[in-house]
């Protein structure tokens, strides 16, 4: 299973993932070791050009994250989550700071829920309502 984690700096999980250009891709497999249940391996870093950033993406060509089971970040709007659901991708928000841990948490079904952000959610809802993409 492939998991994409939004990370603008390559070290921490980013918010506003519909607008995030930088992603870390992890591959999750069952561990062959007796010490661990899963192996979480960083596969690659991807920097999306503007037209492939989800906020701008129009579904008119293949997307580099299309084979991921999930995209993970700190925050997103509801329209982003709905767009991902239509693509068969789970959009997951987390409080975890470390990309590898966020991927591991998802794979183990132990995601740390993000902190409530009522003002941020309101802004996203207003933006979605006014956006032609919303």
C-alpha positions as CSV (number, residue, x, y, z in Angstrom):
1,X,0.0,0.0,0.0
2,X,1.3,3.5,-0.9
3,X,0.6,6.5,1.3
4,X,1.3,10.1,0.4
5,X,2.1,12.6,3.2
6,X,2.0,16.3,2.6
7,X,5.3,17.9,3.7
8,X,6.5,21.3,2.4
9,X,9.8,20.9,4.2
10,X,10.4,17.2,4.0
11,X,10.4,16.9,7.8
12,X,7.0,17.8,9.1
13,X,3.4,17.1,8.0
14,X,1.8,20.0,6.3
15,X,-1.6,21.5,6.4
16,X,-3.8,22.9,3.6
17,X,-3.0,19.7,1.7
18,X,-5.2,20.6,-1.3
19,X,-2.7,23.3,-2.0
20,X,0.5,21.4,-1.0
21,X,3.0,20.9,-3.8
22,X,5.4,18.6,-1.9
23,X,4.7,15.0,-0.9
24,X,6.5,12.1,0.6
25,X,5.5,8.7,-0.7
26,X,5.7,5.7,1.7
27,X,5.3,2.0,0.8
28,X,3.7,-0.1,3.6
29,X,4.2,-3.9,3.5
30,X,3.9,-6.7,6.1
31,X,7.1,-7.1,7.9
32,X,9.3,-10.1,7.5
33,X,10.8,-9.3,10.9
34,X,9.4,-10.7,14.2
35,X,10.1,-7.3,15.8
36,X,7.6,-5.3,13.7
37,X,4.2,-5.9,12.2
38,X,4.7,-3.5,9.2
39,X,7.6,-2.1,7.2
40,X,7.2,1.5,6.3
41,X,9.6,2.6,3.6
42,X,10.1,6.0,2.1
43,X,9.9,5.5,-1.6
44,X,10.3,9.0,-3.0
45,X,9.7,12.8,-2.7
46,X,7.4,14.4,-5.2
47,X,7.1,18.0,-6.1
48,X,3.9,18.7,-8.1
49,X,3.8,21.3,-10.8
50,X,1.1,23.9,-10.2
51,X,-1.4,22.2,-12.6
52,X,-1.1,18.9,-10.6
53,X,-1.6,20.5,-7.2
54,X,-5.0,19.2,-6.1
55,X,-6.5,22.7,-5.7
56,X,-5.8,23.3,-9.5
57,X,-6.0,19.8,-10.8
58,X,-8.8,19.2,-13.4
59,X,-8.7,15.4,-13.7
60,X,-7.6,15.9,-17.3
61,X,-4.4,13.7,-17.1
62,X,-2.9,11.1,-14.9
63,X,-1.9,12.2,-11.4
64,X,1.4,11.1,-9.7
65,X,-0.5,10.3,-6.5
66,X,-3.3,8.2,-8.1
67,X,-1.9,4.9,-6.9
68,X,-1.9,6.0,-3.2
69,X,-4.4,4.5,-0.8
70,X,-4.3,7.7,1.3
71,X,-3.1,11.2,1.3
72,X,-2.3,12.6,4.8
73,X,-2.0,16.1,6.2
74,X,-2.8,18.4,9.0
75,X,-5.8,20.1,7.4
76,X,-8.1,20.3,4.3
77,X,-11.4,21.5,3.2
78,X,-14.4,19.3,2.8
79,X,-14.4,19.6,-1.0
80,X,-10.8,18.3,-1.0
81,X,-11.9,15.2,1.0
82,X,-14.9,14.7,-1.4
83,X,-12.6,14.9,-4.5
84,X,-10.2,12.4,-3.0
85,X,-13.1,10.1,-2.1
86,X,-14.3,10.2,-5.8
87,X,-10.8,9.1,-6.8
88,X,-10.8,6.2,-4.3
89,X,-8.2,7.9,-2.2
90,X,-8.7,8.3,1.6
91,X,-7.9,11.9,2.7
92,X,-6.8,11.7,6.3
93,X,-6.1,14.5,8.7
94,X,-3.7,14.0,11.6
95,X,-2.1,15.7,14.6
96,X,1.2,13.7,14.0
97,X,4.1,15.9,13.1
98,X,6.5,13.3,11.5
99,X,5.6,12.1,8.0
100,X,6.8,8.5,8.6
101,X,4.9,8.2,11.8
102,X,1.7,9.6,10.1
103,X,2.0,6.9,7.4
104,X,2.6,4.2,10.1
105,X,-0.4,5.5,12.1
106,X,-2.6,5.3,9.0
107,X,-1.4,1.7,8.2
108,X,-2.1,0.6,11.8
109,X,-5.4,2.4,12.0
110,X,-4.2,4.6,14.9
111,X,-4.3,8.1,13.4
112,X,-4.0,10.9,15.9
113,X,-7.0,13.2,15.2
114,X,-6.1,16.8,14.4
115,X,-6.8,19.6,16.7
116,X,-10.1,21.4,16.0
117,X,-9.7,24.5,13.9
118,X,-13.1,26.2,13.7
119,X,-11.8,29.4,12.1
120,X,-9.8,27.5,9.5
121,X,-12.7,25.2,8.7
122,X,-15.0,28.3,8.3
123,X,-12.4,29.9,5.9
124,X,-12.2,26.6,3.9
125,X,-16.0,26.4,3.6
126,X,-16.3,30.0,2.4
127,X,-13.4,29.5,-0.1
128,X,-15.1,26.3,-1.3
129,X,-18.4,28.1,-1.7
130,X,-16.8,30.9,-3.8
131,X,-14.4,28.7,-5.7
132,X,-15.3,27.4,-9.1
133,X,-13.6,24.1,-8.1
134,X,-15.7,23.8,-4.9
